[in-house]
Amino acid sequence: MDSRVESTGLHARPVAYIFSEDLVKISSRLPSNRNRSLLVYSLVHAYGLLATCTGQGSQRFLVVRPRPAGQKELLAYHTRDYLEYVMNQSSDAQNLLEASEFGLEDDCPMFHGIKDYITLVAGATLTGAAAIRDDISDVAICWDGGRHHAKKARASGFCYVADCILAILFLKRTIPSTHPLKKPRVMYLDLDLHFSDAVSQAFHKPGSTTAAQVLTLSIHHAAPGFFPLSPLASLPDVDDPAFDPFTLSVPLKAGASNKTFLRIWPIIEHVKDIFRPDFIIVQCGLDGLAGDPMATFNWSLGGEGSLGWCIHRIIHQWQGKKMLLGGGGYNTPNAARAWTYLTSVAGGIPLSLDADIPEYSGYLRFKPSFTLDVPAGNMQDQNTEEYFQTIEATYEGILSVLDSRMVPPTL
């Protein structure tokens, strides 16, 4: 029986969950998020999600062990000079001038195990991409991926390897098993608080008049001085010579809440409907959730317009194959809560947000509530009705251009 994605978008195969002890150990060394990976996976296991079956015995998840990325795979985007430097330096003996040249300072210091980190995180995301491309699964999850600031020859913004870009390049290759040969369309949707500068820039083609295989869409906070600084982070202008309808942004003001995301979501749906992607990569950064140290958005995990609501719609209502990646998120217990909940949503067995945290070795990290929910706080939403109307009016023009660029699908 063919279990390909049907028109409903529902997936019949188990969700590919990318996991190994080596991946968790090395990801837990990331200086910006020490031990986050360990707490995430421990909570997923504490809830027993990866062992969950339905009454008919069908498997909800397939644990897939990642393989390290090889040099050739990393060179698909990164420069040889960057890789040779970062993969051959010890954390305590480095040329500071060269380190600065490659961005390995300040928010991206060298650390013990960085070579294994780069190869395993890139390999994990590529393993997830292969799982959906090769029909092993219709949905893949790799919470250690989503490093959307890493550039071709520089580390940036806590990101050392451009796994998102590598996965997009992998998925956009012609599928050899299709007749006639098909060039897949890949949509990259970024939900992190910060703009997906490296990913958006990598596929930005100003002045192009043809359809592209890759569309990037970032929903993020933008304000003067807010990282990362990029002209692409602004609301696109169709009259700008640098405008590319396949490189899109929805910048939001401080305090963005469930109500904000609910209001802009029809735009996201419309972009997806016009582009008709074969693959959708979603970067599920969590630094926009209430309670994050960034303290900029007031997004929550449950309710209409929430992060959980958005992911449920993408996984269970959108056509195409999907991969969920991690990203930012600096409240470690809340990151574990959110990605555990999103794992259950992706598997079609959503946990109750009122559920008590299971009593296990990490239990005390979840005080004082000891529940799964990440509720909204009291921050004022500065996204006004006037600003929403500006976004909507701007996207009317963008969507018209995008629609005119799309080539009808090959019969």
C-alpha positions in Angstrom: 0.0 0.0 0.0 1.3 3.4 -0.9 1.7 5.6 2.2 2.7 8.8 0.5 1.3 12.1 1.7 -2.3 12.4 0.7 -4.1 15.6 -0.1 -5.0 16.0 3.6 -1.3 16.4 4.4 -1.5 13.8 7.1 1.5 11.5 7.4 1.1 7.7 7.5 4.7 6.7 8.2 6.3 7.1 11.6 8.0 10.4 12.4 11.8 10.1 12.0 13.3 11.3 15.3 17.0 12.0 14.9 18.8 10.9 18.0 21.9 9.4 19.4 23.7 9.7 22.7 26.8 11.1 20.9 24.6 13.8 19.3 23.1 14.8 22.7 26.5 14.8 24.5 28.2 17.0 21.9 25.2 19.3 21.4 25.1 19.8 25.2 28.6 21.4 25.0 27.4 24.3 22.8 28.5 27.3 24.9 25.2 29.2 24.4 23.1 26.3 25.4 25.0 24.0 27.8 23.1 20.8 28.6 20.0 22.0 26.8 20.0 19.0 24.5 20.4 16.7 27.4 17.3 18.1 29.2 15.2 18.1 26.0 15.9 14.4 25.2 15.5 13.4 28.8 12.0 14.9 29.0 11.0 13.4 25.6 12.1 10.0 27.0 10.4 10.6 30.4 7.1 11.1 28.7 7.7 7.8 26.8 6.9 9.5 23.5 9.4 7.5 21.4 7.8 4.2 22.6 4.2 5.3 21.9 2.1 3.1 19.7 -1.6 3.3 18.8 -4.1 0.6 19.8 -3.5 -1.1 16.5 0.2 -1.2 17.2 1.3 1.2 14.6 4.5 3.0 15.4 4.4 6.8 15.9 8.1 7.4 15.9 11.2 5.9 14.3 14.4 6.7 16.1 17.0 7.3 13.4 20.7 7.4 14.4 22.5 10.3 12.7 25.8 9.8 10.9 28.5 12.5 10.9 28.6 14.7 7.9 31.7 14.2 5.6 34.0 16.8 4.3 32.4 16.8 0.9 29.0 17.4 2.4 30.2 20.3 4.5 31.9 21.8 1.4 28.6 21.9 -0.4 28.3 25.3 1.3 31.2 26.2 3.7 34.6 27.3 2.4 37.5 25.0 2.7 39.5 27.6 4.6 36.8 27.9 7.3 36.4 24.2 7.7 40.2 23.6 7.9 40.6 26.2 10.6 37.6 25.3 12.8 38.2 21.6 12.5 41.9 21.7 13.4 42.1 24.1 16.3 42.1 23.4 20.0 40.0 25.6 22.2 43.1 26.7 24.2 45.6 27.3 21.4 44.4 29.4 18.5 45.6 32.4 16.5 43.3 35.2 17.7 43.6 37.1 14.4 42.6 34.1 12.4 39.9 33.2 14.9 38.4 36.7 14.5 38.5 36.3 10.7 36.3 33.2 11.0 34.0 34.6 13.6 35.3 32.4 16.4 35.2 34.9 19.2 32.6 36.7 21.4 29.3 34.8 20.9 31.0 31.9 19.0 34.1 30.9 21.0 36.0 27.8 20.2 35.1 24.9 22.6 36.2 21.4 23.3 34.7 19.0 20.8 33.8 21.6 18.1 34.9 19.3 15.2 32.6 16.6 16.4 29.8 19.2 17.0 30.0 20.5 13.5 30.1 17.1 11.8 27.4 15.5 14.0 24.9 18.5 13.9 25.3 18.8 10.2 25.0 15.1 9.8 21.9 14.9 12.0 20.1 17.5 10.0 21.1 15.8 6.7 20.0 12.5 8.1 16.6 14.0 8.7 16.5 15.4 5.2 17.4 12.1 3.8 14.7 10.4 5.8 12.0 12.5 4.2 13.6 12.6 0.7 14.0 8.8 0.6 10.5 8.0 1.7 11.5 6.6 5.1 9.2 9.2 6.7 7.0 12.1 5.8 8.1 14.1 8.9 11.5 14.3 10.5 12.6 16.0 13.8 16.1 17.2 14.6 16.1 19.5 17.6 19.9 19.9 17.6 19.7 21.5 14.2 18.5 24.9 13.1 21.7 26.9 13.1 20.5 29.7 10.9 23.2 32.3 11.5 26.3 30.3 10.4 27.7 31.8 7.2 29.8 30.3 4.4 33.1 31.3 6.0 32.2 32.5 9.5 30.5 31.4 12.7 27.9 33.8 13.9 25.2 34.1 16.5 26.0 30.9 18.4 26.0 29.0 15.1 29.1 27.2 13.8 27.7 25.1 11.0 25.0 26.0 8.3 23.0 22.8 8.7 19.8 24.5 7.5 21.4 25.6 4.2 23.1 22.2 3.7 19.7 20.5 4.1 18.0 22.9 1.6 20.8 22.3 -0.9 20.4 18.5 -0.4 16.6 18.6 -0.8 16.6 20.8 -3.9 18.6 18.3 -5.9 16.7 16.6 -8.7 14.9 13.5 -7.5 16.4 10.7 -9.6 13.5 8.3 -9.1 10.9 10.6 -10.6 9.9 10.5 -14.3 10.2 13.0 -15.8 13.0 14.2 -13.6 11.6 16.7 -11.1 13.3 19.7 -9.4 11.8 19.8 -5.9 10.6 23.0 -4.3 11.8 23.7 -0.8 10.2 26.1 1.6 12.1 27.3 4.6 10.0 28.8 7.4 11.9 30.3 10.3 10.0 31.0 13.6 13.0 32.1 15.7 13.0 35.5 17.4 16.0 36.4 15.3 16.0 36.8 11.5 17.4 33.9 9.5 20.1 36.1 8.0 22.5 33.4 6.7 19.8 31.2 5.2 17.9 34.1 3.6 21.1 35.6 2.2 22.3 32.2 0.8 19.3 31.9 -1.5 18.6 35.6 -2.2 18.5 36.4 -5.9 17.7 40.0 -6.5 16.6 40.9 -10.1 15.7 37.3 -11.0 12.6 37.0 -13.1 12.0 33.3 -13.0 10.7 30.8 -10.4 13.1 29.6 -7.8 13.3 26.2 -6.2 13.8 27.6 -2.7 11.6 30.1 -0.8 12.7 31.4 2.6 10.3 33.1 4.9 11.4 34.4 8.3 9.0 35.7 11.0 11.1 37.6 13.6 11.7 40.7 15.6 13.4 43.6 13.9 14.4 46.9 15.5 17.4 49.2 15.3 20.5 47.5 16.7 18.8 44.1 17.1 20.8 41.1 16.0 21.3 40.3 13.2 21.5 43.5 11.2 20.4 42.9 7.6 18.4 44.8 5.0 16.6 41.5 4.3 15.1 41.5 7.8 12.8 44.4 6.9 9.4 44.2 5.4 10.1 43.5 1.7 9.5 46.3 -0.8 8.5 45.2 -4.3 9.9 48.4 -5.8 13.4 47.8 -4.3 15.9 46.6 -7.0 17.0 44.0 -4.4 13.5 42.6 -4.0 13.2 38.9 -4.4 9.7 37.3 -4.0 11.4 34.1 -2.9 13.2 35.7 0.0 10.6 37.0 2.4 10.4 38.5 5.9 7.6 39.3 8.4 9.2 41.6 11.0 7.3 41.9 14.2 7.5 44.5 17.0 8.1 43.7 20.7 5.5 41.8 22.6 4.3 39.6 19.7 1.7 37.2 21.1 -0.6 34.4 20.0 -2.9 37.1 18.7 -0.1 38.5 16.5 0.7 35.2 14.9 -2.9 34.3 14.4 -3.4 37.6 12.5 -0.4 37.1 10.2 -0.8 33.4 9.6 -3.1 33.7 6.6 -0.2 35.4 4.8 2.1 32.4 5.6 -0.6 30.0 4.3 -1.0 32.1 1.1 2.7 32.0 0.4 2.7 28.3 0.9 -0.3 27.8 -1.4 1.3 29.8 -4.2 4.7 28.2 -3.9 3.4 24.6 -3.5 6.6 23.1 -1.8 7.5 19.5 -1.9 9.6 19.9 1.3 9.1 22.3 4.2 11.8 22.9 6.7 10.6 24.7 9.9 13.2 26.3 12.2 11.4 26.1 15.6 13.6 28.6 17.6 12.1 29.2 21.0 13.5 32.5 22.1 10.2 34.2 21.2 8.4 32.3 23.9 7.4 34.1 27.1 9.9 33.5 29.8 13.0 33.5 27.5 15.9 35.7 28.7 15.6 37.6 25.4 12.3 39.0 26.8 11.2 40.4 23.5 8.1 38.4 22.4 5.2 37.0 24.5 4.4 33.9 22.4 3.1 30.9 24.2 3.0 27.1 23.6 -0.8 26.5 23.5 -3.9 28.2 22.2 -5.0 29.6 18.9 -2.0 31.3 17.2 0.5 29.7 19.5 3.7 27.9 18.5 2.0 24.6 19.1 -1.0 25.7 16.9 1.3 26.7 14.1 3.2 23.5 14.1 0.0 21.4 14.3 -1.3 23.1 11.1 2.0 22.7 9.3 2.4 19.0 10.1 -1.2 17.9 9.8 -2.8 20.2 7.3 0.0 21.2 4.8 0.9 19.0 1.9 4.5 18.1 1.4 7.1 16.5 3.6 8.3 18.3 6.6 11.4 18.6 8.9 11.3 20.4 12.2 14.6 21.8 13.4 15.6 23.5 16.7 17.3 26.9 17.0 17.3 29.6 19.7 15.9 29.2 23.2 17.8 30.2 26.3 15.4 29.1 29.0 16.5 25.5 29.1 13.5 24.0 31.0 11.1 25.8 28.7 13.0 24.6 25.6 12.6 21.0 26.9 8.9 21.7 27.5 8.3 23.2 24.1 10.2 20.7 21.9 8.8 17.7 23.9 5.3 19.1 23.3 6.0 19.8 19.6 7.3 16.2 19.3 4.0 14.9 20.6 2.1 17.2 18.2 4.1 16.0 15.2 3.4 12.4 16.2 -0.3 13.0 16.4 -0.5 12.3 20.1 -0.4 15.8 21.6 0.3 15.9 25.3 -1.9 17.9 27.6 -0.2 21.2 28.5 -1.6 20.8 32.0 0.3 17.5 32.2 2.5 17.1 35.2 6.2 16.7 34.5 7.1 13.0 35.1 9.1 12.4 38.2 12.6 11.6 36.8 16.1 12.7 37.3 15.5 16.2 35.7 12.2 16.8 37.6 13.4 19.7 39.8 14.5 21.7 36.7 10.8 22.4 36.0 9.9 24.2 39.2 7.8 26.0 40.2 4.9 24.9 37.9 6.1 21.3 37.3 3.8 21.3 34.2 4.4 21.2 30.5 2.9 24.5 29.6 4.8 27.7 28.6 2.1 30.3 29.2 2.1 34.0 28.0 3.3 36.7 30.4 2.1 40.2 30.9 4.1 42.0 28.2 2.2 44.5 26.0 1.9 43.6 22.4 3.2 46.6 20.4 2.0 45.2 17.0 -0.9 47.6 16.3 -3.8 47.3 14.0 -2.2 49.9 11.8 1.0 47.8 11.6 -0.9 44.7 10.7 -2.6 46.6 7.9 0.8 47.7 6.6 2.0 44.1 6.6 -1.2 42.9 4.8 -1.1 45.6 2.2 2.6 45.0 1.5 2.0 41.3 1.1 -0.8 41.8 -1.3 1.8 43.2 -3.7 4.4 40.5 -2.8 1.9 37.7 -3.3 0.9 39.0 -6.7 4.5 39.1 -7.9 5.2 35.6 -6.4 2.1 34.2 -8.2 3.3 35.6 -11.5 6.7 34.0 -11.1 5.5 30.5 -10.5 5.6 28.1 -13.4 2.7 25.7 -13.7 3.6 22.2 -12.5 4.8 19.7 -15.1 2.1 17.3 -16.1 
